[in-house]
Amino acid sequence: MTANQTNIHFESRGIEFVVKTTEELSALQTSMQRHLEALQLWQHVDAVILSGNGTYQCAYKLKESAREQWAPAWDTTRLYSTMGIDGQKNTEDLEKEILVAMLMATIPFTFPSFDELVSAIRIRHYVVNAGFKAALNFDTEAAERPTDYWHYDEEEGFLLNKGQSIIDGLIKATQPPSAKEAYSFSCYRATEYVILLSIAQELKNVNPDLLKKLELRSERSAIRSGEFHEIFLKEYGTLDHPFPMKYYVPGDRVWFRNPDDRSSDISGYEGSWVIYLGHNLFTNFWKRDQPFSLEAKCVEVYHWRDGAFVGDDGELHMNEEIVESCVKQSLADPSKYQMIIDRMMCYRDPQGVYKDGGCIDASRESPRYVRPSTSDLNFSN
């Protein structure tokens, strides 16, 4: 597969529902129209209904004219500018940014009900809010949590103290009053806590019984790494069928790959896990007041190669001060900046390959269903 996006044909698929009865279909259509009208988006959306095998498929997608005006080449990072909205300051504007991006998805977001869409959007609001507030210390070896909510078990990881609120515990672990009081995390674990907090907050709204089960499970063993991905997230997109390179929905979990063979051997620098916050901003857990733009993130990951050095122990380490200095120089040098963007703003190579690929991943991750009748979360183990 070429790393050049211009050779890939994209088509908006948007948001799709599958319902079983005409009554469900009618209720869904009414709810969607009202919701989109309230946001002044209805006139920009095409609705298509297909029936077969005893079900109705109802698809909503952004009209091509609106997509070309608001997000040419499916670039959602500039929606705040093209639509004249500010999701950082206005909740309804963030709702618009989320929904418009979803309505032009080239791989459809599927939901079993309108209620699940409402929850999915609300979870994204929570993720963005928690992403902006998260402040952590980067450490791939050590880790720490507030002891009034968590304790560590060698086998099971950080466990929730019995009877404690997982929501309060996650907030305290990730949203300290000041950066000096931040707890140590890897970037991967940080994204897990932000997403788990947001799912738990929505479970409190719509499915408190499942929230209780989550808390009981979190007292027994931590849900982390591969298990976290399987239980809580859906992954959309592959290297063979990628999303457009600048297509992001606020609340997405995203990976930026380090395409440099040498520096990617340093623990924690294989790539960077972040949350897309909307407004062309990605989380910076280590300096929460300085979120990255897409372009700045590409420049930072590029310069990891310059910060790599062999320590007295004979192992590779990273000098963050050198990286920061190189990033400043490149951002101030238009020709160097453009060279880096051209190099990095390409789809990543497959795992184990370090050739012509850049740092852009083909996939995005977002939470599963949470409503009592349709939830596909299972953490009973």
Solvent accessible surface area in square Angstrom, and as a share of the most:
residue,aa,sasa,rsa
1,M,125,0.56
2,T,58,0.34
3,A,31,0.24
4,N,75,0.39
5,Q,37,0.16
6,T,117,0.68
7,N,107,0.55
8,I,41,0.21
9,H,157,0.70
10,F,21,0.09
11,E,101,0.45
12,S,6,0.04
13,R,101,0.37
14,G,0,0.00
15,I,0,0.00
16,E,13,0.06
17,F,0,0.00
18,V,75,0.43
19,V,9,0.05
20,K,152,0.64
21,T,58,0.34
22,T,77,0.45
23,E,127,0.57
24,E,79,0.36
25,L,19,0.09
26,S,62,0.40
27,A,59,0.46
28,L,7,0.04
29,Q,63,0.28
30,T,58,0.34
31,S,34,0.22
32,M,1,0.00
33,Q,69,0.31
34,R,168,0.61
35,H,46,0.20
36,L,0,0.00
37,E,84,0.38
38,A,76,0.59
39,L,11,0.06
40,Q,127,0.56
41,L,3,0.01
42,W,72,0.25
43,Q,109,0.48
44,H,52,0.23
45,V,10,0.06
46,D,55,0.29
47,A,51,0.39
48,V,68,0.39
49,I,72,0.36
50,L,107,0.53
51,S,84,0.54
52,G,41,0.39
53,N,161,0.83
54,G,63,0.61
55,T,42,0.24
56,Y,54,0.20
57,Q,60,0.27
58,C,0,0.00
59,A,19,0.15
60,Y,2,0.01
61,K,59,0.25
62,L,4,0.02
63,K,72,0.30
64,E,82,0.37
65,S,82,0.53
66,A,4,0.03
67,R,16,0.06
68,E,99,0.44
69,Q,125,0.55
70,W,23,0.08
71,A,0,0.00
72,P,76,0.48
73,A,64,0.49
74,W,26,0.09
75,D,23,0.12
76,T,1,0.00
77,T,0,0.00
78,R,86,0.31
79,L,1,0.00
80,Y,58,0.22
81,S,70,0.45
82,T,55,0.32
83,M,35,0.16
84,G,67,0.64
85,I,15,0.08
86,D,39,0.20
87,G,11,0.11
88,Q,91,0.41
89,K,180,0.76
90,N,67,0.34
91,T,100,0.58
92,E,92,0.41
93,D,25,0.13
94,L,14,0.07
95,E,30,0.13
96,K,30,0.13
97,E,1,0.00
98,I,0,0.00
99,L,0,0.00
100,V,0,0.00
101,A,0,0.00
102,M,1,0.00
103,L,0,0.00
104,M,0,0.00
105,A,0,0.00
106,T,9,0.05
107,I,25,0.13
108,P,19,0.12
109,F,8,0.03
110,T,57,0.33
111,F,16,0.07
112,P,42,0.26
113,S,31,0.20
114,F,40,0.16
115,D,71,0.37
116,E,3,0.01
117,L,1,0.00
118,V,37,0.21
119,S,1,0.00
120,A,22,0.17
121,I,4,0.02
122,R,79,0.29
123,I,2,0.01
124,R,6,0.02
125,H,28,0.12
126,Y,53,0.20
127,V,0,0.00
128,V,6,0.04
129,N,71,0.36
130,A,2,0.01
131,G,4,0.04
132,F,56,0.23
133,K,94,0.40
134,A,0,0.00
135,A,3,0.02
136,L,5,0.03
137,N,66,0.34
138,F,65,0.27
139,D,44,0.23
140,T,51,0.30
141,E,151,0.68
142,A,57,0.44
143,A,50,0.39
144,E,78,0.35
145,R,15,0.06
146,P,3,0.02
147,T,117,0.68
148,D,66,0.34
149,Y,38,0.14
150,W,11,0.04
151,H,89,0.40
152,Y,120,0.45
153,D,48,0.25
154,E,148,0.66
155,E,140,0.63
156,E,67,0.30
157,G,1,0.01
158,F,32,0.13
159,L,15,0.07
160,L,0,0.00
161,N,33,0.17
162,K,165,0.70
163,G,70,0.67
164,Q,62,0.28
165,S,37,0.24
166,I,0,0.00
167,I,19,0.10
168,D,68,0.35
169,G,0,0.00
170,L,0,0.00
171,I,58,0.30
172,K,86,0.37
173,A,0,0.00
174,T,1,0.00
175,Q,39,0.17
176,P,6,0.04
177,P,116,0.73
178,S,42,0.27
179,A,65,0.50
180,K,195,0.83
181,E,93,0.42
182,A,8,0.06
183,Y,49,0.19
184,S,12,0.08
185,F,1,0.00
186,S,30,0.19
187,C,16,0.10
188,Y,53,0.20
189,R,56,0.21
190,A,0,0.00
191,T,0,0.00
192,E,3,0.01
193,Y,18,0.07
194,V,1,0.00
195,I,2,0.01
196,L,16,0.08
197,L,1,0.01
198,S,0,0.00
199,I,0,0.00
200,A,0,0.00
201,Q,39,0.17
202,E,0,0.00
203,L,0,0.00
204,K,131,0.56
205,N,77,0.40
206,V,26,0.15
207,N,13,0.07
208,P,80,0.50
209,D,108,0.56
210,L,23,0.12
211,L,19,0.10
212,K,106,0.45
213,K,122,0.52
214,L,0,0.00
215,E,20,0.09
216,L,81,0.40
217,R,10,0.04
218,S,9,0.06
219,E,22,0.10
220,R,120,0.44
221,S,19,0.12
222,A,22,0.17
223,I,15,0.07
224,R,78,0.29
225,S,45,0.29
226,G,47,0.45
227,E,64,0.29
228,F,1,0.00
229,H,41,0.18
230,E,114,0.51
231,I,20,0.10
232,F,0,0.00
233,L,2,0.01
234,K,39,0.17
235,E,90,0.40
236,Y,29,0.11
237,G,14,0.14
238,T,79,0.46
239,L,39,0.19
240,D,129,0.67
241,H,110,0.49
242,P,4,0.02
243,F,1,0.00
244,P,0,0.00
245,M,13,0.06
246,K,63,0.27
247,Y,0,0.00
248,Y,1,0.00
249,V,0,0.00
250,P,1,0.01
251,G,1,0.01
252,D,2,0.01
253,R,2,0.01
254,V,3,0.01
255,W,50,0.17
256,F,1,0.00
257,R,9,0.03
258,N,0,0.00
259,P,8,0.05
260,D,28,0.15
261,D,81,0.42
262,R,117,0.43
263,S,0,0.00
264,S,6,0.04
265,D,108,0.56
266,I,13,0.07
267,S,59,0.38
268,G,14,0.14
269,Y,16,0.06
270,E,85,0.38
271,G,5,0.05
272,S,9,0.06
273,W,54,0.19
274,V,4,0.02
275,I,0,0.00
276,Y,0,0.00
277,L,5,0.02
278,G,0,0.00
279,H,38,0.17
280,N,11,0.06
281,L,30,0.15
282,F,0,0.00
283,T,2,0.01
284,N,16,0.08
285,F,5,0.02
286,W,86,0.30
287,K,80,0.34
288,R,70,0.26
289,D,115,0.60
290,Q,100,0.44
291,P,38,0.24
292,F,33,0.14
293,S,31,0.20
294,L,0,0.00
295,E,23,0.10
296,A,23,0.18
297,K,7,0.03
298,C,0,0.00
299,V,0,0.00
300,E,27,0.12
301,V,0,0.00
302,Y,26,0.10
303,H,3,0.02
304,W,12,0.04
305,R,65,0.24
306,D,65,0.33
307,G,1,0.01
308,A,12,0.09
309,F,87,0.36
310,V,91,0.52
311,G,16,0.15
312,D,164,0.85
313,D,93,0.48
314,G,54,0.52
315,E,105,0.47
316,L,45,0.22
317,H,70,0.31
318,M,27,0.12
319,N,50,0.26
320,E,81,0.36
321,E,145,0.65
322,I,74,0.38
323,V,4,0.02
324,E,80,0.36
325,S,51,0.33
326,C,26,0.16
327,V,21,0.12
328,K,137,0.58
329,Q,120,0.53
330,S,1,0.01
331,L,87,0.43
332,A,84,0.65
333,D,58,0.30
334,P,109,0.68
335,S,84,0.54
336,K,73,0.31
337,Y,59,0.22
338,Q,89,0.40
339,M,85,0.38
340,I,0,0.00
341,I,21,0.11
342,D,89,0.46
343,R,69,0.25
344,M,0,0.00
345,M,27,0.12
346,C,26,0.16
347,Y,2,0.01
348,R,48,0.18
349,D,19,0.10
350,P,68,0.43
351,Q,171,0.76
352,G,62,0.60
353,V,60,0.35
354,Y,83,0.31
355,K,147,0.62
356,D,99,0.51
357,G,2,0.02
358,G,0,0.00
359,C,0,0.00
360,I,1,0.01
361,D,13,0.06
362,A,2,0.01
363,S,11,0.07
364,R,4,0.02
365,E,9,0.04
366,S,8,0.05
367,P,24,0.15
368,R,63,0.23
369,Y,35,0.13
370,V,1,0.01
371,R,44,0.16
372,P,92,0.58
373,S,108,0.70
374,T,40,0.23
375,S,34,0.22
376,D,54,0.28
377,L,14,0.07
378,N,107,0.55
379,F,7,0.03
380,S,88,0.57
381,N,128,0.66
